[in-house]
Amino acid sequence: MSFFGEQFPRQEPEEAVESQQPEATGPEATGPEPTGPPNDAPSGTGPNGQPARGPAGGDRVAHSTALAEEADHREALARERDEYLLALQRTQADFENYRKRIARQQSEQSARAAADLVTKLLPVLDTLDLAEAHLNESLDITEDGKALRAAHAMLTDILDKEGLERLDQREVAFDPSMHDAVAHTEGEPGERGEPVVEDVLRAGYRWKGQVLRPSMVRVRG
C-alpha cells in the first residue's frame, strides 16, 4: 500500500497461540470436601444427632422454656385460686354458724325473759283465783265482782294463747314433776294402784312445756 508514494511492507497477523495446560486430576479436581452435616440428618441436629446450636435450635429451646414457665404460672394461679376459695368457704361456714348461734341465743333469751315475766304474774293469778272463789260463794255478785271476773278471764286467756298451761286437774296420777304433795289421805278399802291427786290446793303452771311451778295437791292412796 502506498501512502504519499511510500510503500510499507504488509504484516501478516500472527496466529494466536492457545495456552494448553494439563488437566487437573485427583482431589484438586473435585474441590474441598463439605464439612457441614449430611443431607439426611434431621433439621435442628448436628452431625452426631445432637441438638443444633444454630438459630433454629435456640428458638426451640426458648419456646420450650416459655411453655414450661407458663405452665408453672398457671399451676401457681390455680393453687392460689383454690386456697382463696377454701378460705372463702370457711369464712362463709363460720358466719353461718355465728348467725345460727346468735339467733338461737336471742330466742333462748326471749324465752327466758317471757318465762320470768309470767313467773312474776303467777301471784297475781293466785289472787284472782281466790277472789273468784269468793265470788262463787257469794249469792249476789256486784258490778265490781263481775269486772274482776272478766279481768281474770281476759288475763288467763291471753296467757293461755302465749303458751301458759294451767295445772289443776284432779283425779289424775300423781307426778312429782308437776305435783307438790302437801297432804295425804288413805285410800278406800280395797283400792290399789298408784297415788292419785284428790284435790288441788293451789294451781300450778307450765310455760311452753317447762314447769314454772308445780301445783300443791292432796294425794290419795
Secondary structure, DSSP 8 states (H G I E B T S, - for coil): -EETTEE------------------SHHHH-S---S--TTS-TTB-TTS-B--SHHHHHHHHHHHHHHHHHHHHHHHHHHHHHHHHHHHHHHHHHHHHHHHHHHHHHHHHHHHHHHHHHHHHHHHHHHHHHHHHHHH-SS--HHHHHHHHHHHHHHHHHHHHTEEEE---SSB--TTTEEEEEEE---TT--SS-EEEEEEE-EEEETTEEEE-EEEEEE-
